[in-house]
């Protein structure tokens, strides 16, 4: 049986996944936003958008981070690290899935799965929120 904190972590992960999907749809893949960033004098936030695109699509940053944290979670279950693993894993899956560039979500999905396994195995929730 899942503890109440584990259920809240799962719900928070689902809400974050929805937020990442909306962010991808409204900021990264929106044609109007892309046209604004191609202007002669682009807005200041276009630099941040470009860094996010490079981090996610070119360097697979969310995937590498999520997979590394997932491996650490399996051997030392810390609830905060588990939550961070779940959030980066879902972020990598929902932002990193680009149909035009091919799918680079393998490591992010694997990291999220490792986070879910660590969440199910963590026995430290009933007494306190830190192991």
Phi and psi in radians as a Rosetta constraint file:
Dihedral C 1 N 2 CA 2 C 2 CIRCULARHARMONIC -1.375 0.35
Dihedral N 2 CA 2 C 2 N 3 CIRCULARHARMONIC 2.457 0.35
Dihedral C 2 N 3 CA 3 C 3 CIRCULARHARMONIC -1.318 0.35
Dihedral N 3 CA 3 C 3 N 4 CIRCULARHARMONIC 2.777 0.35
Dihedral C 3 N 4 CA 4 C 4 CIRCULARHARMONIC -1.014 0.35
Dihedral N 4 CA 4 C 4 N 5 CIRCULARHARMONIC -0.669 0.35
Dihedral C 4 N 5 CA 5 C 5 CIRCULARHARMONIC -1.149 0.35
Dihedral N 5 CA 5 C 5 N 6 CIRCULARHARMONIC -0.671 0.35
Dihedral C 5 N 6 CA 6 C 6 CIRCULARHARMONIC -1.116 0.35
Dihedral N 6 CA 6 C 6 N 7 CIRCULARHARMONIC -0.698 0.35
Dihedral C 6 N 7 CA 7 C 7 CIRCULARHARMONIC -1.119 0.35
Dihedral N 7 CA 7 C 7 N 8 CIRCULARHARMONIC -0.739 0.35
Dihedral C 7 N 8 CA 8 C 8 CIRCULARHARMONIC -1.114 0.35
Dihedral N 8 CA 8 C 8 N 9 CIRCULARHARMONIC -0.650 0.35
Dihedral C 8 N 9 CA 9 C 9 CIRCULARHARMONIC -1.125 0.35
Dihedral N 9 CA 9 C 9 N 10 CIRCULARHARMONIC -0.700 0.35
Dihedral C 9 N 10 CA 10 C 10 CIRCULARHARMONIC -1.126 0.35
Dihedral N 10 CA 10 C 10 N 11 CIRCULARHARMONIC -0.778 0.35
Dihedral C 10 N 11 CA 11 C 11 CIRCULARHARMONIC -1.114 0.35
Dihedral N 11 CA 11 C 11 N 12 CIRCULARHARMONIC -0.684 0.35
Dihedral C 11 N 12 CA 12 C 12 CIRCULARHARMONIC -1.137 0.35
Dihedral N 12 CA 12 C 12 N 13 CIRCULARHARMONIC -0.653 0.35
Dihedral C 12 N 13 CA 13 C 13 CIRCULARHARMONIC -1.140 0.35
Dihedral N 13 CA 13 C 13 N 14 CIRCULARHARMONIC -0.723 0.35
Dihedral C 13 N 14 CA 14 C 14 CIRCULARHARMONIC -1.131 0.35
Dihedral N 14 CA 14 C 14 N 15 CIRCULARHARMONIC -0.751 0.35
Dihedral C 14 N 15 CA 15 C 15 CIRCULARHARMONIC -1.106 0.35
Dihedral N 15 CA 15 C 15 N 16 CIRCULARHARMONIC -0.660 0.35
Dihedral C 15 N 16 CA 16 C 16 CIRCULARHARMONIC -1.179 0.35
Dihedral N 16 CA 16 C 16 N 17 CIRCULARHARMONIC -0.668 0.35
Dihedral C 16 N 17 CA 17 C 17 CIRCULARHARMONIC -1.074 0.35
Dihedral N 17 CA 17 C 17 N 18 CIRCULARHARMONIC -0.724 0.35
Dihedral C 17 N 18 CA 18 C 18 CIRCULARHARMONIC -1.131 0.35
Dihedral N 18 CA 18 C 18 N 19 CIRCULARHARMONIC -0.712 0.35
Dihedral C 18 N 19 CA 19 C 19 CIRCULARHARMONIC -1.118 0.35
Dihedral N 19 CA 19 C 19 N 20 CIRCULARHARMONIC -0.714 0.35
Dihedral C 19 N 20 CA 20 C 20 CIRCULARHARMONIC -1.109 0.35
Dihedral N 20 CA 20 C 20 N 21 CIRCULARHARMONIC -0.703 0.35
Dihedral C 20 N 21 CA 21 C 21 CIRCULARHARMONIC -1.130 0.35
Dihedral N 21 CA 21 C 21 N 22 CIRCULARHARMONIC -0.733 0.35
Dihedral C 21 N 22 CA 22 C 22 CIRCULARHARMONIC -1.146 0.35
Dihedral N 22 CA 22 C 22 N 23 CIRCULARHARMONIC -0.692 0.35
Dihedral C 22 N 23 CA 23 C 23 CIRCULARHARMONIC -1.083 0.35
Dihedral N 23 CA 23 C 23 N 24 CIRCULARHARMONIC -0.751 0.35
Dihedral C 23 N 24 CA 24 C 24 CIRCULARHARMONIC -1.104 0.35
Dihedral N 24 CA 24 C 24 N 25 CIRCULARHARMONIC -0.768 0.35
Dihedral C 24 N 25 CA 25 C 25 CIRCULARHARMONIC -1.195 0.35
Dihedral N 25 CA 25 C 25 N 26 CIRCULARHARMONIC -0.685 0.35
Dihedral C 25 N 26 CA 26 C 26 CIRCULARHARMONIC -1.579 0.35
Dihedral N 26 CA 26 C 26 N 27 CIRCULARHARMONIC -0.481 0.35
Dihedral C 26 N 27 CA 27 C 27 CIRCULARHARMONIC -1.949 0.35
Dihedral N 27 CA 27 C 27 N 28 CIRCULARHARMONIC -0.805 0.35
Dihedral C 27 N 28 CA 28 C 28 CIRCULARHARMONIC -1.440 0.35
Dihedral N 28 CA 28 C 28 N 29 CIRCULARHARMONIC -0.799 0.35
Dihedral C 28 N 29 CA 29 C 29 CIRCULARHARMONIC -1.731 0.35
Dihedral N 29 CA 29 C 29 N 30 CIRCULARHARMONIC 0.022 0.35
Dihedral C 29 N 30 CA 30 C 30 CIRCULARHARMONIC -1.256 0.35
Dihedral N 30 CA 30 C 30 N 31 CIRCULARHARMONIC 2.219 0.35
Dihedral C 30 N 31 CA 31 C 31 CIRCULARHARMONIC -1.130 0.35
Dihedral N 31 CA 31 C 31 N 32 CIRCULARHARMONIC -0.666 0.35
Dihedral C 31 N 32 CA 32 C 32 CIRCULARHARMONIC -1.120 0.35
Dihedral N 32 CA 32 C 32 N 33 CIRCULARHARMONIC -0.692 0.35
Dihedral C 32 N 33 CA 33 C 33 CIRCULARHARMONIC -1.167 0.35
Dihedral N 33 CA 33 C 33 N 34 CIRCULARHARMONIC -0.724 0.35
Dihedral C 33 N 34 CA 34 C 34 CIRCULARHARMONIC -1.079 0.35
Dihedral N 34 CA 34 C 34 N 35 CIRCULARHARMONIC -0.677 0.35
Dihedral C 34 N 35 CA 35 C 35 CIRCULARHARMONIC -1.180 0.35
Dihedral N 35 CA 35 C 35 N 36 CIRCULARHARMONIC -0.648 0.35
Dihedral C 35 N 36 CA 36 C 36 CIRCULARHARMONIC -1.107 0.35
Dihedral N 36 CA 36 C 36 N 37 CIRCULARHARMONIC -0.638 0.35
Dihedral C 36 N 37 CA 37 C 37 CIRCULARHARMONIC -1.331 0.35
Dihedral N 37 CA 37 C 37 N 38 CIRCULARHARMONIC -0.259 0.35
Dihedral C 37 N 38 CA 38 C 38 CIRCULARHARMONIC -1.565 0.35
Dihedral N 38 CA 38 C 38 N 39 CIRCULARHARMONIC -0.017 0.35
Dihedral C 38 N 39 CA 39 C 39 CIRCULARHARMONIC -1.175 0.35
Dihedral N 39 CA 39 C 39 N 40 CIRCULARHARMONIC 2.874 0.35
Dihedral C 39 N 40 CA 40 C 40 CIRCULARHARMONIC -1.089 0.35
Dihedral N 40 CA 40 C 40 N 41 CIRCULARHARMONIC -0.746 0.35
Dihedral C 40 N 41 CA 41 C 41 CIRCULARHARMONIC -2.055 0.35
Dihedral N 41 CA 41 C 41 N 42 CIRCULARHARMONIC 1.537 0.35
Dihedral C 41 N 42 CA 42 C 42 CIRCULARHARMONIC -1.263 0.35
Dihedral N 42 CA 42 C 42 N 43 CIRCULARHARMONIC 2.768 0.35
Dihedral C 42 N 43 CA 43 C 43 CIRCULARHARMONIC -1.077 0.35
Dihedral N 43 CA 43 C 43 N 44 CIRCULARHARMONIC 2.811 0.35
Dihedral C 43 N 44 CA 44 C 44 CIRCULARHARMONIC -1.103 0.35
Dihedral N 44 CA 44 C 44 N 45 CIRCULARHARMONIC -0.647 0.35
Dihedral C 44 N 45 CA 45 C 45 CIRCULARHARMONIC -1.267 0.35
Dihedral N 45 CA 45 C 45 N 46 CIRCULARHARMONIC -0.144 0.35
Dihedral C 45 N 46 CA 46 C 46 CIRCULARHARMONIC -1.146 0.35
Dihedral N 46 CA 46 C 46 N 47 CIRCULARHARMONIC -0.515 0.35
Dihedral C 46 N 47 CA 47 C 47 CIRCULARHARMONIC -1.127 0.35
Dihedral N 47 CA 47 C 47 N 48 CIRCULARHARMONIC -0.722 0.35
Dihedral C 47 N 48 CA 48 C 48 CIRCULARHARMONIC -1.138 0.35
Dihedral N 48 CA 48 C 48 N 49 CIRCULARHARMONIC -0.713 0.35
Dihedral C 48 N 49 CA 49 C 49 CIRCULARHARMONIC -1.066 0.35
Dihedral N 49 CA 49 C 49 N 50 CIRCULARHARMONIC -0.736 0.35
Dihedral C 49 N 50 CA 50 C 50 CIRCULARHARMONIC -1.159 0.35
Dihedral N 50 CA 50 C 50 N 51 CIRCULARHARMONIC -0.682 0.35
Dihedral C 50 N 51 CA 51 C 51 CIRCULARHARMONIC -1.110 0.35
Dihedral N 51 CA 51 C 51 N 52 CIRCULARHARMONIC -0.746 0.35
Dihedral C 51 N 52 CA 52 C 52 CIRCULARHARMONIC -1.093 0.35
Dihedral N 52 CA 52 C 52 N 53 CIRCULARHARMONIC -0.755 0.35
Dihedral C 52 N 53 CA 53 C 53 CIRCULARHARMONIC -1.100 0.35
Dihedral N 53 CA 53 C 53 N 54 CIRCULARHARMONIC -0.772 0.35
Dihedral C 53 N 54 CA 54 C 54 CIRCULARHARMONIC -1.153 0.35
Dihedral N 54 CA 54 C 54 N 55 CIRCULARHARMONIC -0.744 0.35
Dihedral C 54 N 55 CA 55 C 55 CIRCULARHARMONIC -1.078 0.35
Dihedral N 55 CA 55 C 55 N 56 CIRCULARHARMONIC -0.750 0.35
Dihedral C 55 N 56 CA 56 C 56 CIRCULARHARMONIC -1.443 0.35
Dihedral N 56 CA 56 C 56 N 57 CIRCULARHARMONIC -0.873 0.35
Dihedral C 56 N 57 CA 57 C 57 CIRCULARHARMONIC -1.495 0.35
Dihedral N 57 CA 57 C 57 N 58 CIRCULARHARMONIC -0.595 0.35
Dihedral C 57 N 58 CA 58 C 58 CIRCULARHARMONIC -1.645 0.35
Dihedral N 58 CA 58 C 58 N 59 CIRCULARHARMONIC -0.815 0.35
Dihedral C 58 N 59 CA 59 C 59 CIRCULARHARMONIC -1.706 0.35
Dihedral N 59 CA 59 C 59 N 60 CIRCULARHARMONIC -0.090 0.35
Dihedral C 59 N 60 CA 60 C 60 CIRCULARHARMONIC 0.929 0.35
Dihedral N 60 CA 60 C 60 N 61 CIRCULARHARMONIC 0.820 0.35
Dihedral C 60 N 61 CA 61 C 61 CIRCULARHARMONIC -1.090 0.35
Dihedral N 61 CA 61 C 61 N 62 CIRCULARHARMONIC -0.799 0.35
Dihedral C 61 N 62 CA 62 C 62 CIRCULARHARMONIC -1.101 0.35
Dihedral N 62 CA 62 C 62 N 63 CIRCULARHARMONIC -0.681 0.35
Dihedral C 62 N 63 CA 63 C 63 CIRCULARHARMONIC -1.143 0.35
Dihedral N 63 CA 63 C 63 N 64 CIRCULARHARMONIC -0.827 0.35
Dihedral C 63 N 64 CA 64 C 64 CIRCULARHARMONIC -1.120 0.35
Dihedral N 64 CA 64 C 64 N 65 CIRCULARHARMONIC -0.749 0.35
Dihedral C 64 N 65 CA 65 C 65 CIRCULARHARMONIC -1.136 0.35
Dihedral N 65 CA 65 C 65 N 66 CIRCULARHARMONIC -0.791 0.35
Dihedral C 65 N 66 CA 66 C 66 CIRCULARHARMONIC -1.143 0.35
Dihedral N 66 CA 66 C 66 N 67 CIRCULARHARMONIC -0.746 0.35
Dihedral C 66 N 67 CA 67 C 67 CIRCULARHARMONIC -1.133 0.35
Dihedral N 67 CA 67 C 67 N 68 CIRCULARHARMONIC -0.764 0.35
Dihedral C 67 N 68 CA 68 C 68 CIRCULARHARMONIC -1.096 0.35
Dihedral N 68 CA 68 C 68 N 69 CIRCULARHARMONIC -0.772 0.35
Dihedral C 68 N 69 CA 69 C 69 CIRCULARHARMONIC -1.185 0.35
Dihedral N 69 CA 69 C 69 N 70 CIRCULARHARMONIC -0.586 0.35
Dihedral C 69 N 70 CA 70 C 70 CIRCULARHARMONIC -1.117 0.35
Dihedral N 70 CA 70 C 70 N 71 CIRCULARHARMONIC -0.689 0.35
Dihedral C 70 N 71 CA 71 C 71 CIRCULARHARMONIC -1.127 0.35
Dihedral N 71 CA 71 C 71 N 72 CIRCULARHARMONIC -0.714 0.35
Dihedral C 71 N 72 CA 72 C 72 CIRCULARHARMONIC -1.150 0.35
Dihedral N 72 CA 72 C 72 N 73 CIRCULARHARMONIC -0.662 0.35
Dihedral C 72 N 73 CA 73 C 73 CIRCULARHARMONIC -1.091 0.35
Dihedral N 73 CA 73 C 73 N 74 CIRCULARHARMONIC -0.574 0.35
Dihedral C 73 N 74 CA 74 C 74 CIRCULARHARMONIC -1.159 0.35
Dihedral N 74 CA 74 C 74 N 75 CIRCULARHARMONIC -0.546 0.35
Dihedral C 74 N 75 CA 75 C 75 CIRCULARHARMONIC -1.744 0.35
Dihedral N 75 CA 75 C 75 N 76 CIRCULARHARMONIC -0.393 0.35
Dihedral C 75 N 76 CA 76 C 76 CIRCULARHARMONIC -2.452 0.35
Dihedral N 76 CA 76 C 76 N 77 CIRCULARHARMONIC 1.543 0.35
Dihedral C 76 N 77 CA 77 C 77 CIRCULARHARMONIC -1.235 0.35
Dihedral N 77 CA 77 C 77 N 78 CIRCULARHARMONIC 1.831 0.35
Dihedral C 77 N 78 CA 78 C 78 CIRCULARHARMONIC -1.982 0.35
Dihedral N 78 CA 78 C 78 N 79 CIRCULARHARMONIC 2.187 0.35
Dihedral C 78 N 79 CA 79 C 79 CIRCULARHARMONIC -1.010 0.35
Dihedral N 79 CA 79 C 79 N 80 CIRCULARHARMONIC -0.641 0.35
Dihedral C 79 N 80 CA 80 C 80 CIRCULARHARMONIC -1.201 0.35
Dihedral N 80 CA 80 C 80 N 81 CIRCULARHARMONIC -0.673 0.35
Dihedral C 80 N 81 CA 81 C 81 CIRCULARHARMONIC -1.222 0.35
Dihedral N 81 CA 81 C 81 N 82 CIRCULARHARMONIC -0.630 0.35
Dihedral C 81 N 82 CA 82 C 82 CIRCULARHARMONIC -1.099 0.35
Dihedral N 82 CA 82 C 82 N 83 CIRCULARHARMONIC -0.781 0.35
Dihedral C 82 N 83 CA 83 C 83 CIRCULARHARMONIC -1.092 0.35
Dihedral N 83 CA 83 C 83 N 84 CIRCULARHARMONIC -0.749 0.35
Dihedral C 83 N 84 CA 84 C 84 CIRCULARHARMONIC -1.109 0.35
Dihedral N 84 CA 84 C 84 N 85 CIRCULARHARMONIC -0.661 0.35
Dihedral C 84 N 85 CA 85 C 85 CIRCULARHARMONIC -1.118 0.35
Dihedral N 85 CA 85 C 85 N 86 CIRCULARHARMONIC -0.777 0.35
Dihedral C 85 N 86 CA 86 C 86 CIRCULARHARMONIC -1.111 0.35
Dihedral N 86 CA 86 C 86 N 87 CIRCULARHARMONIC -0.703 0.35
Dihedral C 86 N 87 CA 87 C 87 CIRCULARHARMONIC -1.226 0.35
Dihedral N 87 CA 87 C 87 N 88 CIRCULARHARMONIC -0.753 0.35
Dihedral C 87 N 88 CA 88 C 88 CIRCULARHARMONIC -1.226 0.35
Dihedral N 88 CA 88 C 88 N 89 CIRCULARHARMONIC -0.581 0.35
Dihedral C 88 N 89 CA 89 C 89 CIRCULARHARMONIC -1.145 0.35
Dihedral N 89 CA 89 C 89 N 90 CIRCULARHARMONIC -0.801 0.35
Dihedral C 89 N 90 CA 90 C 90 CIRCULARHARMONIC -1.209 0.35
Dihedral N 90 CA 90 C 90 N 91 CIRCULARHARMONIC -0.582 0.35
Dihedral C 90 N 91 CA 91 C 91 CIRCULARHARMONIC -1.098 0.35
Dihedral N 91 CA 91 C 91 N 92 CIRCULARHARMONIC -0.746 0.35
Dihedral C 91 N 92 CA 92 C 92 CIRCULARHARMONIC -1.157 0.35
Dihedral N 92 CA 92 C 92 N 93 CIRCULARHARMONIC -0.621 0.35
Dihedral C 92 N 93 CA 93 C 93 CIRCULARHARMONIC -1.257 0.35
Dihedral N 93 CA 93 C 93 N 94 CIRCULARHARMONIC -0.785 0.35
Dihedral C 93 N 94 CA 94 C 94 CIRCULARHARMONIC -1.429 0.35
Dihedral N 94 CA 94 C 94 N 95 CIRCULARHARMONIC -0.529 0.35
Dihedral C 94 N 95 CA 95 C 95 CIRCULARHARMONIC -1.589 0.35
Dihedral N 95 CA 95 C 95 N 96 CIRCULARHARMONIC -0.598 0.35
Dihedral C 95 N 96 CA 96 C 96 CIRCULARHARMONIC -1.423 0.35
Dihedral N 96 CA 96 C 96 N 97 CIRCULARHARMONIC -0.187 0.35
Dihedral C 96 N 97 CA 97 C 97 CIRCULARHARMONIC -1.388 0.35
Dihedral N 97 CA 97 C 97 N 98 CIRCULARHARMONIC 1.693 0.35
Dihedral C 97 N 98 CA 98 C 98 CIRCULARHARMONIC -1.935 0.35
Dihedral N 98 CA 98 C 98 N 99 CIRCULARHARMONIC 1.975 0.35
Dihedral C 98 N 99 CA 99 C 99 CIRCULARHARMONIC -1.150 0.35
Dihedral N 99 CA 99 C 99 N 100 CIRCULARHARMONIC -0.438 0.35
Dihedral C 99 N 100 CA 100 C 100 CIRCULARHARMONIC -1.444 0.35
Dihedral N 100 CA 100 C 100 N 101 CIRCULARHARMONIC -0.477 0.35
Dihedral C 100 N 101 CA 101 C 101 CIRCULARHARMONIC -1.765 0.35
Dihedral N 101 CA 101 C 101 N 102 CIRCULARHARMONIC 0.027 0.35
Dihedral C 101 N 102 CA 102 C 102 CIRCULARHARMONIC 1.519 0.35
Dihedral N 102 CA 102 C 102 N 103 CIRCULARHARMONIC 2.906 0.35
Dihedral C 102 N 103 CA 103 C 103 CIRCULARHARMONIC -1.627 0.35
Dihedral N 103 CA 103 C 103 N 104 CIRCULARHARMONIC 2.127 0.35
Dihedral C 103 N 104 CA 104 C 104 CIRCULARHARMONIC -2.007 0.35
Dihedral N 104 CA 104 C 104 N 105 CIRCULARHARMONIC 0.691 0.35
Dihedral C 104 N 105 CA 105 C 105 CIRCULARHARMONIC -1.801 0.35
Dihedral N 105 CA 105 C 105 N 106 CIRCULARHARMONIC 0.112 0.35
Dihedral C 105 N 106 CA 106 C 106 CIRCULARHARMONIC -1.064 0.35
Dihedral N 106 CA 106 C 106 N 107 CIRCULARHARMONIC -0.884 0.35
Dihedral C 106 N 107 CA 107 C 107 CIRCULARHARMONIC -1.178 0.35
Dihedral N 107 CA 107 C 107 N 108 CIRCULARHARMONIC -0.629 0.35
Dihedral C 107 N 108 CA 108 C 108 CIRCULARHARMONIC -1.150 0.35
Dihedral N 108 CA 108 C 108 N 109 CIRCULARHARMONIC -0.738 0.35
Dihedral C 108 N 109 CA 109 C 109 CIRCULARHARMONIC -1.153 0.35
Dihedral N 109 CA 109 C 109 N 110 CIRCULARHARMONIC -0.700 0.35
Dihedral C 109 N 110 CA 110 C 110 CIRCULARHARMONIC -1.143 0.35
Dihedral N 110 CA 110 C 110 N 111 CIRCULARHARMONIC -0.690 0.35
Dihedral C 110 N 111 CA 111 C 111 CIRCULARHARMONIC -1.119 0.35
Dihedral N 111 CA 111 C 111 N 112 CIRCULARHARMONIC -0.702 0.35
Dihedral C 111 N 112 CA 112 C 112 CIRCULARHARMONIC -1.129 0.35
Dihedral N 112 CA 112 C 112 N 113 CIRCULARHARMONIC -0.705 0.35
Dihedral C 112 N 113 CA 113 C 113 CIRCULARHARMONIC -1.102 0.35
Dihedral N 113 CA 113 C 113 N 114 CIRCULARHARMONIC -0.746 0.35
Dihedral C 113 N 114 CA 114 C 114 CIRCULARHARMONIC -1.089 0.35
Dihedral N 114 CA 114 C 114 N 115 CIRCULARHARMONIC -0.645 0.35
Dihedral C 114 N 115 CA 115 C 115 CIRCULARHARMONIC -1.132 0.35
Dihedral N 115 CA 115 C 115 N 116 CIRCULARHARMONIC -0.719 0.35
Dihedral C 115 N 116 CA 116 C 116 CIRCULARHARMONIC -1.152 0.35
Dihedral N 116 CA 116 C 116 N 117 CIRCULARHARMONIC -0.657 0.35
Dihedral C 116 N 117 CA 117 C 117 CIRCULARHARMONIC -1.120 0.35
Dihedral N 117 CA 117 C 117 N 118 CIRCULARHARMONIC -0.786 0.35
Dihedral C 117 N 118 CA 118 C 118 CIRCULARHARMONIC -1.121 0.35
Dihedral N 118 CA 118 C 118 N 119 CIRCULARHARMONIC -0.627 0.35
Dihedral C 118 N 119 CA 119 C 119 CIRCULARHARMONIC -1.120 0.35
Dihedral N 119 CA 119 C 119 N 120 CIRCULARHARMONIC -0.715 0.35
Dihedral C 119 N 120 CA 120 C 120 CIRCULARHARMONIC -1.232 0.35
Dihedral N 120 CA 120 C 120 N 121 CIRCULARHARMONIC -0.519 0.35
Dihedral C 120 N 121 CA 121 C 121 CIRCULARHARMONIC -1.516 0.35
Dihedral N 121 CA 121 C 121 N 122 CIRCULARHARMONIC -0.315 0.35
Dihedral C 121 N 122 CA 122 C 122 CIRCULARHARMONIC -1.208 0.35
Dihedral N 122 CA 122 C 122 N 123 CIRCULARHARMONIC 2.177 0.35
Dihedral C 122 N 123 CA 123 C 123 CIRCULARHARMONIC -1.823 0.35
Dihedral N 123 CA 123 C 123 N 124 CIRCULARHARMONIC 0.196 0.35
Dihedral C 123 N 124 CA 124 C 124 CIRCULARHARMONIC -1.695 0.35
Dihedral N 124 CA 124 C 124 N 125 CIRCULARHARMONIC 0.081 0.35
Dihedral C 124 N 125 CA 125 C 125 CIRCULARHARMONIC -1.309 0.35
Dihedral N 125 CA 125 C 125 N 126 CIRCULARHARMONIC -0.700 0.35
Dihedral C 125 N 126 CA 126 C 126 CIRCULARHARMONIC -1.079 0.35
Dihedral N 126 CA 126 C 126 N 127 CIRCULARHARMONIC -0.658 0.35
Dihedral C 126 N 127 CA 127 C 127 CIRCULARHARMONIC -1.436 0.35
Dihedral N 127 CA 127 C 127 N 128 CIRCULARHARMONIC -0.796 0.35
Dihedral C 127 N 128 CA 128 C 128 CIRCULARHARMONIC -2.772 0.35
Dihedral N 128 CA 128 C 128 N 129 CIRCULARHARMONIC 3.061 0.35
Dihedral C 128 N 129 CA 129 C 129 CIRCULARHARMONIC -1.626 0.35
Dihedral N 129 CA 129 C 129 N 130 CIRCULARHARMONIC 0.086 0.35
Dihedral C 129 N 130 CA 130 C 130 CIRCULARHARMONIC -2.220 0.35
Dihedral N 130 CA 130 C 130 N 131 CIRCULARHARMONIC 2.426 0.35
